[in-house]
């Protein structure tokens, strides 16, 4: 496994070791001992989520104000543009974002720690996204940050108007968002 820092402190790119031959490939998508040794993080993942979305679907930017969730994200079908936004009020990078392409072919994963909003845009015909979380989903504590907030200025690789849920269509502007400690 290879761990790389990103432009946002604490957001990490994770590249598992892939063993491949003419039969296909094998990779270990997560190993607690190796994760802890390489990142210094002692996360306990309590929930695995799986979503399937079509091209142009934009999910997010989601976060929880209590029971905050760290997320380890990977794509098993297709390709997405994955985004993390720092919402930690005391962080020097509060309000800044990091985005990258994740795909089933590349096998890279993104670690989005607690204190960040997360979202993604589907770039392929279909994408299936798996992500581990460090706390349980709590709808009463969930908030949505506007995906197109000009204060944040995410450079989404959008070709046409994204497909949004009602919740994502009505996300809060950054200046109205509940920030995290």
Secondary structure, 3 states (H helix, E strand, C coil): CEEEECCCCCCEEEECCEEEECCEEEECCCCHHHHHHHHCCCCCCCEEEEEEEECCEEEEEEEECCCCCCEEEEEEECEEEEEEEECECCCCCCCCEEEEEEECCCCEEEEECCCEEEEEEECCCEEEEEEEECCCCCHHHEEEECCCCCCCCCCCCCCCCCECCHHHHCCECHHHCCCEC
